[in-house]
Amino acid sequence: GGEANRLDSKHFTLMKQGQPNVPTITKFLSEMATNYYNDQQSTNGEEGGGEAKKKKVLRVGLDPYVHSASFAKELNEALADAAGEVLANGNDGEELREIAVIDTLDGKPNLVDAIWEGRPALPKNPFRVQPMEYAGVSVFDKVNKIRSEMTEKKASLAVFSALDDIAYLFNVRCMGDVETCPVGIAYATISQDEVTLYCDEEKVQPADVMEHLKEANVAIKPYGEVVSDIQSHLSSNSRNKVWLDNTRSNYAISRVIPTPSLIDAQNAVTPMKACKNPSEMEGMRRAHIVDGAAMANFMAWLEQTIVVEGRAVSEVEIDEVLTGYRAQQPGFKEVSFPTIAGVGPNGAIVHYRAAEGSDLLKYLDRTNPILIDSGGQYEYGTTDVTRTWHLGEPSEEFVDMYTRVLKGNIGVDTMIFPENTPGFVLDVFARKALWEIGKDYGHGTGHGVGAALNVHEGPHGISPRWTNKEVLKEGMVTSNEPGFYDDGNYGIRIENLLEIVDVNGSDNSGDEPINKKQKTDSKQFLKFAKLTMIPIQKSLIDVGIMTEAELDWLDAYHEEVLQKVSPLLEVGSPAMNWLVKSCEKIERKKN
């Protein structure tokens, strides 16, 4: 592929992670360490009875600021296992404790930084306050909740280094530090008497941000001081313990915390952030309705251009026009990830990104389908939607596969499930109609989404990997995106975002019935409500393999889309005409 052409084969060998027979980095390094050790011929004093030469260990250079704590831990464990095996294989005369070590090259720049000319400086874009009408819970309340959990965990300091955790915790957002993610570069710590935000002072320059943080008693310190402050905290009292989630931190922080003083567990922000409060959810619903209006405008333009005018449109132009319609919506900031617009065979490349001048760039006309996966960051919410459209005559096979993908989407969407159900349990419903004909897709079915935050958010997910045991809870947002990809021909994916609601809860009105949890069965049951408000193309559906219930679902969804999105469109406008036509009831086969 393109990657190999960009690497100089004199210097690099391309190893595609996750491909069959390609070792993981940790396995590759531990094998290298074993060989390095075994290849050093021990002189064992043969030459005139001299002392045995001590074998050298392999030193693995690693910049602790750009590797996760969990990766370093995994690597250390793999190297220790390799040393154990070398020892077991007869090197018994030697006092073998290690055959390789991680060297963090302290005081020296990392090797890439040393040769990187004209490197842009660390961005220092200002934070902005996320107002209470969108945030829903004050910084003060969030800190108090974290402190009570710290007491339970016997932690004297909690450290946060994931940027979305920090944005959520302090009710701030930022634009420009990380493309498409509304987060700012910073660290944060909470002790029982202090809350500290470590960042460049330019980020907190705006008066309202200063005021907002002062009100919450947040101290501002330089970005670079976090590591030494953690060290001072530990040395000030031998009983102090630091709560740090190793999977959401870098090695620079974790390595200064001795194991007895470390509480390595999911941090307190992760579950709080995953379950949206009513204000956050209201913002998410609103974002999806304005997104629906943008998409109706875009689809009206696309149909007019391709069907009526007969002009072919490039994938890049499609991205630009769609983003332009989103940008007209109130509170739009930027896209929530680079748009994936794949015509025909490009739709089968799961994270395809079109570029001008690329050999892969294609133009959409009536002969090919297009898969468009796109989203927006609004001040009040985050969207992520995929639709596959075909504005010409699709093949029977395409219609069959499209319908099966839709059946999978409906299968997940209509599930009712008890509390404490992990996400992977639902994954099978997304694949059932594909499995029936011996087909499948090679990615997960759902990921969590932040509220005016990152479009990919944990801790939960819906996927065939059983390792994620996180249970689905009321207030979580998840994507529902089954697909099917015929390599070299086409790709199909249908993605809606869903919110998880109580099965007895009132729908979206906020007036919760008193007897919400009927105590007959003490379990809480949950279901999904739809966030995405964008029609599904009816002419690609084979009603012959749809059940009556599935067709009822489609009609009800389209009725809801029309009811919520039409007030944002002008009567008689092309967008309104497109929406009304797209939301008409589907024609069913007469028996």
HELIX and SHEET records of a PDB file:
HELIX    1   1 GLY A    2  ARG A    6  1                                   5    
HELIX    2   2 ILE A   25  ASP A   39  1                                  15    
HELIX    3   3 ALA A   69  ALA A   88  1                                  20    
HELIX    4   4 LEU A  111  ILE A  115  1                                   5    
HELIX    5   5 MET A  132  ALA A  135  1                                   4    
HELIX    6   6 VAL A  139  LYS A  153  1                                  15    
HELIX    7   7 LEU A  163  PHE A  170  1                                   8    
HELIX    8   8 GLU A  201  VAL A  204  5                                   4    
HELIX    9   9 ALA A  207  GLU A  215  1                                   9    
HELIX   10  10 TYR A  223  GLU A  225  5                                   3    
HELIX   11  11 VAL A  226  SER A  236  1                                  11    
HELIX   12  12 ASN A  246  ARG A  248  5                                   3    
HELIX   13  13 TYR A  251  SER A  254  1                                   4    
HELIX   14  14 THR A  259  SER A  261  5                                   3    
HELIX   15  15 VAL A  269  ALA A  274  1                                   6    
HELIX   16  16 PRO A  278  GLU A  303  1                                  26    
HELIX   17  17 GLN A  304  VAL A  308  3                                   5    
HELIX   18  18 GLU A  315  ALA A  327  1                                  13    
HELIX   19  19 GLY A  344  ALA A  348  5                                   5    
HELIX   20  20 GLU A  396  ASP A  413  1                                  18    
HELIX   21  21 PHE A  424  TRP A  435  1                                  12    
HELIX   22  22 LYS A  538  LEU A  540  5                                   3    
HELIX   23  23 VAL A  543  ILE A  545  5                                   3    
HELIX   24  24 GLU A  548  VAL A  565  1                                  18    
HELIX   25  25 SER A  566  LEU A  568  5                                   3    
HELIX   26  26 PRO A  574  SER A  582  1                                   9    
SHEET    1   A 2 LEU A  58  GLY A  61  0                                        
SHEET    2   A 2 ALA A 100  ASP A 103  1                                        
SHEET    1   B 2 PHE A 127  VAL A 129  0                                        
SHEET    2   B 2 VAL A 172  CYS A 174 -1                                        
SHEET    1   C 6 VAL A 218  LYS A 221  0                                        
SHEET    2   C 6 VAL A 195  TYR A 198  1                                        
SHEET    3   C 6 TYR A 187  SER A 191 -1                                        
SHEET    4   C 6 LEU A 157  PHE A 160 -1                                        
SHEET    5   C 6 VAL A 242  TRP A 243  1                                        
SHEET    6   C 6 LEU A 262  ILE A 263  1                                        
SHEET    1   D 2 VAL A 313  SER A 314  0                                        
SHEET    2   D 2 TYR A 363  LEU A 364 -1                                        
SHEET    1   E 3 PHE A 332  VAL A 335  0                                        
SHEET    2   E 3 GLY A 376  TYR A 378 -1                                        
SHEET    3   E 3 GLY A 381  THR A 382 -1                                        
SHEET    1   F 3 ILE A 340  VAL A 343  0                                        
SHEET    2   F 3 PRO A 369  SER A 374 -1                                        
SHEET    3   F 3 VAL A 385  HIS A 390 -1                                        
SHEET    1   G 4 PHE A 417  PRO A 418  0                                        
SHEET    2   G 4 PHE A 525  LYS A 530 -1                                        
SHEET    3   G 4 ASN A 496  ASP A 502 -1                                        
SHEET    4   G 4 VAL A 477  ASN A 480 -1                                        
SHEET    1   H 2 GLY A 446  GLY A 448  0                                        
SHEET    2   H 2 GLU A 457  ILE A 462 -1                                        
SHEET    1   I 2 GLY A 483  ASP A 486  0                                        
SHEET    2   I 2 TYR A 490  ARG A 493 -1                                        
END                                                                             
